[in-house]
Amino acid sequence: MFVVASVDKMGFPSQVALTPLPPLPLNKSINSILFYTDKSKSTTRNITNGNKIAIFSYNQQNYSSICLKGHFRIISEGKLSDDIQKLLNRFQRELTYTNPVILQFNTMSCRLRNNNEITTDKLDKLSSQSQD
């Protein structure tokens, strides 16, 4: 689960917990993450105020965390395709949204804390390091 922070119409941070969709076969990285929500929810509405988003996840067992900064965009509205429908977990299917949307988060920077080390970098630099 991720805490997703967007900016509301008054200019304040608005935080919600969202569960990402499992990665699609062609999308197994932090470059892009998909989320399922409803068009009427605050996160979707906040995209109209600006699509700059911060996402945070924390694992208390090993004191690791990841903070991603990037942009949201709506990639699907209304009836979900069968491929997307299959990706929903049980909790997401039980939400039965009337106006479902799939939001795509595109990462620009990453801050990772693991084994008491903190790494902060622009995504393009991290991507080039992983290819070395």
Backbone as CSV, one residue per row, in Angstrom:
resi,resn,N_x,N_y,N_z,CA_x,CA_y,CA_z,C_x,C_y,C_z
1,MET,0.840,-1.168,0.000,0.000,0.000,0.000,0.890,1.237,0.000
2,PHE,0.429,2.269,-0.667,1.135,3.539,-0.740,0.266,4.645,-0.158
3,VAL,0.903,5.618,0.462,0.238,6.865,0.811,0.512,7.795,-0.360
4,VAL,-0.559,8.291,-0.964,-0.462,9.153,-2.131,-0.851,10.556,-1.708
5,ALA,0.030,11.509,-1.966,-0.225,12.901,-1.613,-0.379,13.730,-2.887
6,SER,-1.526,14.386,-2.990,-1.788,15.295,-4.100,-2.143,16.652,-3.498
7,VAL,-2.337,17.638,-4.357,-2.656,18.986,-3.883,-4.126,19.266,-4.168
8,ASP,-4.862,19.695,-3.117,-6.293,19.960,-3.301,-6.519,21.354,-3.881
9,LYS,-7.793,21.701,-4.110,-8.107,22.975,-4.768,-7.739,24.191,-3.924
10,MET,-7.527,23.993,-2.607,-7.103,25.101,-1.743,-5.580,25.195,-1.658
11,GLY,-4.865,24.273,-2.352,-3.404,24.301,-2.361,-2.762,23.509,-1.243
12,PHE,-3.556,22.720,-0.505,-3.030,21.935,0.602,-2.785,20.487,0.186
13,PRO,-1.822,19.819,0.854,-1.619,18.390,0.585,-2.845,17.590,1.024
14,SER,-3.186,16.610,0.236,-4.282,15.701,0.536,-3.715,14.292,0.416
15,GLN,-3.835,13.507,1.478,-3.229,12.177,1.486,-4.288,11.092,1.572
16,VAL,-4.081,10.035,0.781,-4.946,8.867,0.816,-4.071,7.620,0.674
17,ALA,-4.591,6.504,1.151,-3.913,5.227,0.969,-4.490,4.551,-0.265
18,LEU,-3.615,4.175,-1.191,-4.036,3.472,-2.396,-3.184,2.228,-2.589
19,THR,-3.826,1.169,-3.039,-3.118,-0.061,-3.348,-2.840,-0.074,-4.846
20,PRO,-1.580,-0.251,-5.244,-1.303,-0.272,-6.681,-1.807,-1.560,-7.313
21,LEU,-2.043,-1.494,-8.608,-2.351,-2.702,-9.361,-1.052,-3.486,-9.516
22,PRO,-1.140,-4.797,-9.579,0.088,-5.549,-9.875,0.649,-5.070,-11.206
23,PRO,1.968,-5.100,-11.352,2.551,-4.580,-12.594,2.114,-5.396,-13.808
24,LEU,1.878,-4.689,-14.879,1.593,-5.360,-16.135,2.881,-6.024,-16.621
25,PRO,2.791,-7.052,-17.459,3.997,-7.757,-17.902,5.078,-6.842,-18.465
26,LEU,4.691,-5.756,-19.125,5.687,-4.853,-19.709,6.096,-3.732,-18.760
27,ASN,5.600,-3.764,-17.534,5.809,-2.633,-16.635,6.222,-3.134,-15.252
28,LYS,7.438,-3.632,-15.142,7.895,-4.182,-13.864,9.011,-3.307,-13.287
29,SER,8.686,-2.066,-13.026,9.670,-1.156,-12.465,8.949,-0.054,-11.700
30,ILE,9.729,0.816,-11.091,9.129,1.960,-10.400,8.936,3.132,-11.349
31,ASN,9.277,2.953,-12.619,9.092,4.038,-13.590,7.643,4.456,-13.700
32,SER,6.742,3.484,-13.616,5.330,3.739,-13.807,4.518,2.767,-12.958
33,ILE,3.564,3.289,-12.199,2.745,2.466,-11.310,1.283,2.801,-11.580
34,LEU,0.438,1.777,-11.636,-0.985,1.970,-11.886,-1.777,1.871,-10.587
35,PHE,-2.806,2.717,-10.460,-3.687,2.711,-9.304,-5.136,2.696,-9.777
36,TYR,-5.990,2.054,-8.996,-7.422,1.946,-9.278,-8.166,2.782,-8.252
37,THR,-9.033,3.674,-8.731,-9.835,4.491,-7.830,-11.107,4.917,-8.568
38,ASP,-11.844,5.842,-7.990,-13.077,6.326,-8.599,-12.877,7.765,-9.055
39,LYS,-13.542,8.123,-10.122,-13.416,9.480,-10.666,-13.838,10.542,-9.661
40,SER,-14.760,10.196,-8.749,-15.263,11.169,-7.784,-14.352,11.338,-6.563
41,LYS,-13.333,10.511,-6.421,-12.457,10.569,-5.243,-11.515,11.770,-5.319
42,SER,-11.052,12.198,-4.154,-10.233,13.415,-4.067,-8.961,13.343,-4.897
43,THR,-8.316,12.203,-4.938,-7.070,12.102,-5.692,-7.307,12.393,-7.167
44,THR,-8.365,11.824,-7.723,-8.680,12.061,-9.138,-9.056,13.521,-9.359
45,ARG,-9.858,14.069,-8.473,-10.243,15.486,-8.599,-9.022,16.395,-8.483
46,ASN,-8.081,16.036,-7.611,-6.907,16.885,-7.390,-5.987,16.963,-8.606
47,ILE,-6.068,15.994,-9.495,-5.239,16.038,-10.701,-5.542,17.295,-11.506
48,THR,-6.774,17.783,-11.439,-7.124,19.001,-12.171,-6.443,20.229,-11.555
49,ASN,-6.021,20.135,-10.290,-5.324,21.246,-9.632,-3.832,21.199,-9.891
50,GLY,-3.350,20.116,-10.435,-1.928,19.906,-10.691,-1.628,18.434,-10.515
51,ASN,-0.858,17.893,-11.398,-0.650,16.455,-11.356,0.642,16.044,-10.653
52,LYS,1.274,16.966,-9.932,2.471,16.613,-9.169,2.056,15.834,-7.929
53,ILE,2.645,14.644,-7.778,2.230,13.705,-6.745,3.462,13.180,-6.017
54,ALA,3.320,12.904,-4.733,4.338,12.181,-3.972,3.700,10.898,-3.452
55,ILE,4.453,9.816,-3.516,3.980,8.507,-3.065,4.978,7.973,-2.051
56,PHE,4.456,7.413,-0.953,5.327,6.930,0.118,4.852,5.568,0.592
57,SER,5.799,4.679,0.843,5.494,3.378,1.425,6.585,3.039,2.441
58,TYR,6.185,2.391,3.526,7.092,2.112,4.636,6.913,0.673,5.091
59,ASN,8.024,-0.014,5.333,8.007,-1.369,5.860,8.622,-1.329,7.260
60,GLN,7.782,-1.478,8.272,8.243,-1.347,9.650,9.143,-2.507,10.080
61,GLN,8.967,-3.674,9.467,9.760,-4.838,9.871,11.253,-4.628,9.647
62,ASN,11.622,-4.003,8.545,13.048,-3.787,8.299,13.403,-2.293,8.175
63,TYR,12.491,-1.447,8.597,12.709,0.009,8.616,13.161,0.532,7.254
64,SER,12.530,0.035,6.214,12.835,0.525,4.878,11.655,1.349,4.376
65,SER,11.942,2.264,3.475,10.882,3.095,2.914,11.270,3.524,1.509
66,ILE,10.245,3.922,0.778,10.465,4.479,-0.552,9.542,5.681,-0.704
67,CYS,10.089,6.748,-1.237,9.314,7.949,-1.540,9.561,8.277,-3.002
68,LEU,8.494,8.345,-3.764,8.577,8.648,-5.187,7.887,9.979,-5.453
69,LYS,8.457,10.758,-6.330,7.821,12.003,-6.776,7.643,11.909,-8.278
70,GLY,6.485,12.366,-8.740,6.218,12.295,-10.166,4.875,12.898,-10.510
71,HIS,4.267,12.368,-11.574,3.015,12.904,-12.102,1.983,11.798,-12.279
72,PHE,0.718,12.157,-12.058,-0.411,11.268,-12.318,-1.075,11.676,-13.628
73,ARG,-1.653,10.684,-14.298,-2.542,10.953,-15.421,-3.575,9.831,-15.464
74,ILE,-4.758,10.158,-15.924,-5.820,9.162,-16.067,-5.583,8.432,-17.382
75,ILE,-5.471,7.094,-17.319,-5.257,6.343,-18.555,-6.482,5.533,-18.960
76,SER,-7.438,5.381,-18.053,-8.642,4.629,-18.379,-9.789,5.137,-17.520
77,GLU,-10.927,5.376,-18.149,-12.134,5.797,-17.437,-13.294,4.902,-17.833
78,GLY,-14.220,4.717,-16.916,-15.411,3.935,-17.215,-15.154,2.443,-17.096
79,LYS,-15.851,1.666,-17.893,-15.754,0.213,-17.831,-14.306,-0.234,-18.046
80,LEU,-13.824,-1.078,-17.131,-12.442,-1.553,-17.205,-12.324,-2.700,-18.193
81,SER,-11.208,-2.739,-18.892,-10.954,-3.853,-19.808,-10.806,-5.144,-18.996
82,ASP,-10.978,-6.268,-19.661,-10.826,-7.557,-18.984,-9.417,-7.716,-18.425
83,ASP,-8.399,-7.230,-19.144,-7.012,-7.335,-18.666,-6.820,-6.581,-17.357
84,ILE,-7.368,-5.390,-17.273,-7.266,-4.599,-16.037,-8.111,-5.241,-14.937
85,GLN,-9.298,-5.685,-15.280,-10.196,-6.319,-14.298,-9.495,-7.496,-13.608
86,LYS,-8.729,-8.260,-14.360,-8.016,-9.425,-13.819,-6.924,-9.021,-12.834
87,LEU,-6.416,-7.812,-12.967,-5.343,-7.347,-12.094,-5.831,-6.888,-10.718
88,LEU,-7.110,-6.569,-10.603,-7.636,-6.075,-9.332,-7.542,-7.160,-8.263
89,ASN,-7.092,-6.767,-7.074,-7.098,-7.727,-5.970,-8.511,-7.798,-5.377
90,ARG,-8.717,-8.687,-4.434,-10.049,-8.893,-3.864,-10.616,-7.605,-3.270
91,PHE,-9.803,-6.890,-2.519,-10.251,-5.633,-1.916,-10.689,-4.641,-2.987
92,GLN,-9.887,-4.495,-4.049,-10.221,-3.547,-5.111,-11.523,-3.939,-5.813
93,ARG,-11.740,-5.227,-6.038,-12.987,-5.675,-6.673,-14.191,-5.378,-5.784
94,GLU,-14.032,-5.474,-4.468,-15.132,-5.224,-3.534,-15.515,-3.749,-3.444
95,LEU,-14.665,-2.864,-3.931,-14.969,-1.432,-3.886,-16.126,-1.064,-4.801
96,THR,-16.330,-1.811,-5.849,-17.424,-1.599,-6.808,-17.666,-0.117,-7.130
97,TYR,-16.633,0.538,-7.602,-16.751,1.941,-7.976,-17.742,2.109,-9.127
98,THR,-18.516,3.189,-9.086,-19.466,3.450,-10.170,-18.794,4.145,-11.355
99,ASN,-17.736,4.898,-11.098,-16.988,5.592,-12.159,-15.503,5.267,-12.029
100,PRO,-15.111,4.006,-12.261,-13.721,3.620,-12.036,-12.761,4.312,-13.000
101,VAL,-11.578,4.593,-12.488,-10.494,5.131,-13.309,-9.207,4.392,-12.946
102,ILE,-8.319,4.320,-13.913,-6.974,3.827,-13.673,-6.063,5.031,-13.806
103,LEU,-5.309,5.290,-12.754,-4.346,6.381,-12.743,-2.958,5.807,-12.961
104,GLN,-2.187,6.464,-13.788,-0.809,6.052,-14.005,0.105,7.078,-13.369
105,PHE,0.968,6.595,-12.479,1.962,7.451,-11.847,3.276,7.251,-12.583
106,ASN,3.857,8.334,-13.077,5.160,8.290,-13.745,6.193,8.934,-12.840
107,THR,7.183,8.152,-12.457,8.180,8.563,-11.466,9.227,9.485,-12.067
108,MET,9.557,10.559,-11.322,10.627,11.472,-11.714,11.823,11.358,-10.775
109,SER,11.570,11.121,-9.476,12.675,10.972,-8.531,12.303,9.953,-7.465
110,CYS,13.333,9.425,-6.830,13.138,8.342,-5.876,14.043,8.569,-4.669
111,ARG,13.490,8.328,-3.487,14.267,8.355,-2.241,14.022,7.010,-1.566
112,LEU,15.081,6.230,-1.428,14.981,4.882,-0.904,15.814,4.761,0.370
113,ARG,15.199,4.217,1.405,15.925,3.927,2.647,15.901,2.417,2.822
114,ASN,17.084,1.823,2.853,17.194,0.382,2.984,18.489,0.067,3.732
115,ASN,18.416,-0.813,4.722,19.592,-1.168,5.531,20.280,0.072,6.091
116,ASN,19.473,1.023,6.531,19.945,2.262,7.148,20.758,3.151,6.212
117,GLU,20.641,2.923,4.919,21.264,3.792,3.930,20.159,4.504,3.164
118,ILE,20.402,5.768,2.845,19.418,6.554,2.110,20.005,6.915,0.749
119,THR,19.231,6.644,-0.300,19.617,6.976,-1.661,18.562,7.916,-2.220
120,THR,18.996,9.033,-2.756,18.086,9.982,-3.384,18.646,10.307,-4.758
121,ASP,17.832,10.134,-5.776,18.296,10.402,-7.127,17.153,10.676,-8.070
122,LYS,17.508,11.307,-9.172,16.558,11.447,-10.264,16.408,10.077,-10.903
123,LEU,15.235,9.783,-11.394,14.967,8.455,-11.934,15.881,8.115,-13.106
124,ASP,16.177,9.072,-13.980,17.021,8.753,-15.133,18.413,8.312,-14.692
125,LYS,18.934,8.882,-13.604,20.245,8.478,-13.098,20.164,7.064,-12.507
126,LEU,19.111,6.772,-11.735,18.939,5.429,-11.184,18.794,4.395,-12.297
127,SER,18.033,4.729,-13.341,17.827,3.800,-14.443,19.127,3.504,-15.165
128,SER,19.976,4.521,-15.375,21.244,4.286,-16.071,22.193,3.468,-15.206
129,GLN,22.143,3.635,-13.878,22.993,2.838,-12.985,22.587,1.378,-13.002
130,SER,21.289,1.095,-13.099,20.833,-0.287,-13.090,21.174,-1.000,-14.393
131,GLN,21.442,-0.257,-15.460,21.812,-0.870,-16.740,23.293,-1.164,-16.821
132,ASP,24.102,-0.574,-15.921,25.566,-0.804,-15.938,25.917,-2.201,-15.524
